[in-house]
């Protein structure tokens, strides 16, 4: 059992309160009222870095007609797609940007060979949903639908006309242009994990990849929230035939044969294991690793293992900007570096930073039991905790979506890969390691921009939650290691289902009676499961027909 000292909790909480007092100006007010714009940073000749909230650049949001700071990531994609001469391959979890879809359609009609792979949960046009389906939406689904409706219904008359749908519903644009598209059910499954890639291949030379999904929230900002500037994201444009070849191999595994209507697509663990591969791009060492990795292989050979190995090389500083951080072995490696004097700072999205499974709590030196009075397996709160862990202050609706680490201002760890076990062993993901100070400088500016106004330290409400949980639990134990970290909702036993937060005996039985599920939309229709329940599961719950 981990003992959390009350005195430390009070001190850590005080530090959090003090951090709030020094950052009273919100970052989005700084964005909109900035006078002294920093100069643009030099770009590497073959590895260019772009950020949708880059303070050195400005563009006009094409959908909300708002002048705002940042690189226009959609235009970056469009420019590269329009320059394609032979073929374009796109693998992205979600694509909802109509101007991007129009550029793709034009190139397809011009004779450029185009293939697109999407995550199956996002491979249906919003305008295809029937009224009876919309009435069953939960709060999150309804909010997403209303956001899409604001985008498509350009005259704001409350109706998405056929003309508006044809021009502004991205998936309809692609469908009408007959652009070849598949998703992760092409292998005959119901989607065993997330097809979470975000990459574009232009001919045999250009790779565009990073953390951004091709959506309004991932690039520009929410239609219904004028303060929104989009989830903090980045894209890299890399000119390298060697890297394009490796990414095209990954794409072809997922696409399959294709020509004879028997795709033979392979997603997830159906693909062969590929070790970390390294290439020289001009003067820069770039390494790439694709997830998932089977648990039958040594963890060190996995994508998370590659992250830990990279961290082990840090000598002075480690700065992290992560959507999710729930990998205990990576946290343990950070502890080793911290103990020899390496400075560690971490920003984690507010929705995940202080959950019981978040490694942010380890770094802060505390532990939070789950709803069944259990700590995570091998939980290891730091005995010499740091107070440089926190959450960025973002406009309403925006989330921290980066997945990057910056080591010694020279090594960038990035990609689509969240630092979690599910990303490591289940999802289709990308990890890139880039050893270059010019590229690193762009990530340094982004981290500093976010950290300057972040609230760091242990928030008082988590101190209270820890104390309340300890008072509720007669005993707190470690979660049994024989319970899977990723629970398949279609095949899990009642005991396995009950390891999920907010799932007790009655709700677990309802889940069993309602399955099989084809998507999380099906799960939301189970009585007693709301958005907060699914959100609380984080990346521990998955749906497949295995």
N, C-alpha and C positions, 0 to 999 in steps of 0.2 A: 504494500500500500504506500502511496506517495503522500507525505505529510506536507501540507501547505501552511506556512507560518503566517499567522494573523498580522504580525508586525510588518513582515515584508509586503503583504497584500496592501496594507495601509500606505506604506511608503511608495509602492509602485503606483497605487491609485492617485496619490498626491502628485507624483511625477506626471501622470496623464493630464491632471487638471491644469498643472503649470504649463504643459505643452499647448493647451488650448488657449491660454492667455496671451501667447506670443504670436499667434497667427490669426488675428481677428479678421483680416481681409480675406474674402473667399477667392479661390483661384479663378473662378469664372468671372468675378468682377475685375480681376487683374487682366484677364483675357480681353474683356470688352473695353477696358479703359486704359490699356497699355499705351504709354507715350514713347518710351525709349525702347524700341524694338532691338533685340540683339542682332548682330550681323549673322548671316547664314554661315554655317560651318562648311569647310571644304569637303567634297565628296571623294571617296576612293574612285579611281577611273573605271573599275569594273564591279564594285560592290557599293551601291548607293542605298542610303537609309532614309526613309520618309516616315513622318509621324503626323497623325491627323490633328494633333494639338501643338505642333511645332511653333514656338513663339516667334521664330524669325521669319515666318512666312504668313501670308494672308490670302484668302480666296473667298469667293462668293458662293455660298451654299446654293446649288442649282435648284433645289426643291423648296426651300423656305425663303429664298432671296435674302439671306442674311450674310453680311460681311463678317468674317470671323478669322481668328488665327488658325494656322495649320497648313499642312500639305494636303491637297485634294487627292486622296488615295483613289477615288473612283476615276478621276481623270488620268492618273498614272496608269491604271489598268487599261483604260480606253486607248490611251496613246500607244501602248505596247501592242495591244490587240490590233489596232489599225495599221501598225507597221509590219504585221505578220505577212509573210510571202507564201508560205506553204501550209502550215498546220498550227493548230492551237489546241492544247489539252488543258482542261481546268478541273481540278479536284478541290471542292470547297464545301464546307458543311451546309452553308445557306447562301443563296444568291437571290436578292430581292431588289437590286438597283436597276430601274428601268433604262436609264441611259447606257449603262454597261450592257444590259441585255440587247438593246438596239444596236450597239456597236458589234456585238457578237453575231447578231442576225445578219447584219449587212455583210460582214466578212464571209459568213456561211453562204449567203446568196451570191457572193462574188467568186465562189469556188474554193475558198480556203477550207481545208479539212479540219473540222472542229468536233471535239468530243468533250462531254461534261459529265462529271460524277458528283452527286449530291448525297447528303445524309437523307435516309428515307423519310424521316419525320418532317423534313422541310422540302419535299418534292411534290407539293400540291399547291396549285395557285390559290390564293386567298379568295378569289372571285368564284371558285368552283364550289365553295361550301354552301350547302342548302340551308334554308331558314331553320329547319328542325335541328340541324347540327349546331348552328350558331346558338340556338337557345340553350343547348346543353353545355356550352363553353363555361369553364371556370373563370375566375377573375383574371388570371394571367393570359389565358387564351383570348378572352374577350378584349383585353387591353391590346394584345398583339393584332387582333382583327381590326379593332378601331383605328389603330395606327396605320395599318395597311389601307384601310378605307379612306383615311385622310389623304394618303398619297395618291390613290387611284382616282378618287372623286375630285377632280381638279376644279369643277365649278361649284363645289360645296353645296349641292342641292340635295344631299342625302342619298343619292342613288348612283351606283357605279354603272354607267351606261356601257353598252357594247363598245362604243368608240373609245371611251376612257380606259376600259379594261384592255383593249387591244394595244393601247399606247403606253400604259403605265403599270400593268401587272407583269413583272419581269418574266415569270414562268410561262405566262400566256404568250408573250412576245417570242420566247424561245420555241414554244410548242408550235405556234403558227408558222414560224420560219423552218420548222422541221429539223431543228438542231438536234443531233443524236445525244440523248441524255440517259444516264442510268443512275441507280442508287445502290445502296449496300444490301438490297434484297435480291440483286441480280444473281447472287450465288445460290439462290433457292431457299435462303433463310428468311427470318423476319427482321434481320439486322442484329448481329450478335453483339455489337458494340457501337460506338459512335464512329462514323466516317468523319473524322475531325480535321482532316487536312485543310490547308488553305494555300494552294499553290497554282500557278499558271505557267505553262511552258509555251514559249513562242519560238516556232521553227526548231532549230537544233542548237540555239545559242543563248536564249534569254530565259531566266528563271525569275519569277516574281513570287515571293512567299513571305510569310510573317504570321502575325497574330490575328489579323482582321478577317472577320466574315464579311461577305459582300452585301451588306445590309445598311439601311439608314442608321441604325443604332451603332453598327460597327464602324461606320465611316464618318457620316455628317452629323447626325443628331436626330432626336425624335421629333416627328412632325407636330405632336401635341404639346411639346415643351420647348418654348423659345430659348430658354437658358441652356438646353442640352447642347453639347458639342461632340457627341458621340463617345462611345467607350474609348478610353485611351488605348490606341492600337498603333501598330507600325507595319510597314511592308519594306522588304528589301528587293532591289532590282539587281540581279547578279548576271553578269555576262560570262558564261563558262560552258562550253560544249560538254565538258566532263560531268559537271553537276546536272545539266539537263538530261544527259544520258541516264544517270542514276535515278533521277526523279521520274523519267519516262518509264523505266523498268518498273518502278513502284506503281505508276499509273496503269501500265499494261497488266500487271497482276490483277488489279481491281476490275479493269475493263473486260479482260478475257479475250477470247478469240474473236467473237463478234460477227464475223461475216456470214456464218451459217446458221444464225439464230440460236446457237447453243453457246452462250457467252463463256462458260467455264470461268466465270469471275471468281476471284479469291479475295476475301476480306479477312481482317483480323488474323487469327492464328492459322488460317488456311494457307497463308503465304509462307514461303520458306524464311527461316531466320537469316537476316543479313547483318553482318558485324558492322561496327563503326568503320566508315571508309573516309579517307582523307585525300585532299587534292590541293594543289597549288593553283590559286587564282591570281595570276600575276605574281605579286610578292607576298601573297597572303595564304596562310594555311587555313583551309576550310574543311571541317569534318561533318559528316552527316550520318544520322542513325534514324531508322524508321521503327515505330512501334506497331504492334505489340511484340513482346517477348514472352515465350512460354515460361511458366514457373518451373518447368523441368530443367531449364538451363540455369547456370550460376547467375545470381542477381547482378554481379559485376559486369556481365555481358549484356545487360539490358540497357534501355535508354536512361532510366534513372541511375543505373550504375555508371553510365558515361558522364552524367551530370556530377555524380559524387567524385569521380576520378578527376574531373576538371576542377572542382572545388578544392581538392587536395593539393592543387598546384598554387593556390593563392598565397601570396606572401604578405600583403599589406591590407587590402580592402576587398570586401565582398558586399555588393549592393544588389538587392533583389526587388523586382517589381512583378508580383505574381497574382493571378486570379485565384488560384487555389494552391495551398501548400500543405499536403497531408502525408508526405513520404517520410516515415521515421528514420530510415537509414540515411537519407540525405541530411536530415536534421542532426543526426549523430556525427556526420562528417563535418558539418558546420561547427559543431561543438569542439571537435578536435582542433580546427583552425583557430577558433576563438581562444582556446586554452593556450595557444602559443603566441597570442597577441595580435592576430588578424582582426581588424575592425569589421563587424558585421552589422548591416542595416537591412531592414526588410519592410516593404510595403505589401500588404495583402488586401484583396478586395474586402470591403466592409461586410459583405454577405457571408464570408467564410473565415475571416481573420480570427474570430473568437469562438468558433464551434469546438466541441469537445475533441474532435479529431484533428484540429488545426495544429500544425507544428509551430505556429506563431506563439501558442501558449507555452510550448517547451522553451523557446528562446526567452520568454518573459519569466520563466522559472516557476510556472504554476501548472496545475492539472485540473481539468473539469471532468467529472464523471458523466457518463451518458444517463439516459432516463432509467436504465436498469442497474444503476449503481456500479458501473464498471468503467475502468480506465482502458485506454487503447493498449493493445499488445506491445510490450517492451517500451511503454511510455517512459520518457526520460527528461523531465523538466531540468533545466540547467541549474546547477548549484551556484554558479556565478552568472546570474541572469543579466540580460542587457535590457535597456529601456529604449532602444532604437528600433523597435518594431511597432508598426501602427498601420493606420488606414489613411489613404489620401482623401482630401476634401474635394468632392466632385459635384458638378451641377445635378439637380434632381433628375433621376432616371438613368444616369450614367454609372457604369461600373468599371473597375480596373480590370482590363482584359489582357494586358500584357502577360507574357510568360518568359521574362528575361532575367538573366543574371549578368552582372558586370564585375569582372575580377581584375584587380590591379590596373584598372583603366586601360586594359589591353585585350582581354579575352571576353567576347560576348557569347553568352549561351542564350539561344532563342529558338523560336519555332512555334508550332501549334500545340506542343506537348505541355499540358499542365503537370505540375510536380505532384502526382498522385499515383496510387497503385493501379487504379482503373486505366489511366492513360498508359501506364507501363505494360500492362498485361492483357488489355482488352481492346483498346481503341486503335484506329488507324491514325497515326500521328507522325509528325516530323520534328527532329531536333537538329539544329545547326550549331556548330562551335566555330567562331570566327576570331582568329588571332590577328588583330590589326588595330592600332591606336587611332587611326583616322576614323574607322567605323565606330570604334568604342566611344569616341568623343560625342557622337550623336546620342548614344544611349546614356552617357553621362549627363548631357544637358536634359534629357527627358526625366531621368531619375531625380536630378536636383530640382527640376520644376515641380514634380509631384511631392517631393519630400519637404520642400520649403514651407508648404502650407498644411502638411499632414499633421494629424494628431497621433502622437506616439506614446507608448507606455501602456500600462494596464488600466482600462477604463473602470470606474467605480462600479458600474452595473455588473461587470464580470466578477469583481470581488464579491459582490452581494450574491450572485448566482452560485459561485463556488461554495460560499458559506451555507447558503440555503440547501444546496444539494448534499453537502456533508451532514447537515442536520436531518435531512429526510432519510438518508441511508443508514441503516443500522450497521452495515459494513460495506466497504467499497473494495471490490476485487478487480483483478485484471481480466479483460475480456478473453475468453478461451481462444487459443490459437487455432483450434480445429473448426472455428466458425469462419466462413469465408469473408474476406474483406469486401468482395463484390458479390452481392446477392442477386441471383437470377430470379426475378419475380415469377417466371413461368414454371420453374422447377424446384424452387427452394422448399425445404421442409418448414413446418410450423415453427420449429425452434430457430431455424435460420432467419425466417421472416421476423421473428420477435427480437432479433438483434438490431433491427432498424429502429431509429428514433421514432417515438410516437406510435409504435406498433405493439399492441398488447395481444392477448390471446384471442379476443373477439375479432379484432381487426385482421389479424393474421388468418383466421378462419374465413373471413369474408374475401380476402385476397385469393385464397385457395379455391373457393367456390366460384369466383368470377373469372378465373383464367381459363384458357390462354389469352394473353394480351398481345396485341400487335404493336402497340405504342404506349407512351405515357398518357396519351389522351384517353385510352381505355381505362388505365388505372385510376385516373381522376374521377371516373364515374362510379367507383366503389364507394358506398356510403361510409362516411367517416374520414375519407382521404381528401384533404384540401390542399391548396397551394403551399401552405406552410409545412405540411407533412412531407410533401415531395421535396421541397426546398431543403428541409432538414436532413434528408437522406444524402444530400450532396452527390458524390459520384460512387456511393456504395451500392446503389440499386441500378440494375440493368435489365433489359428485356431481350430474350433470345428464345429460339425454339430448340436449343441444345438438350 
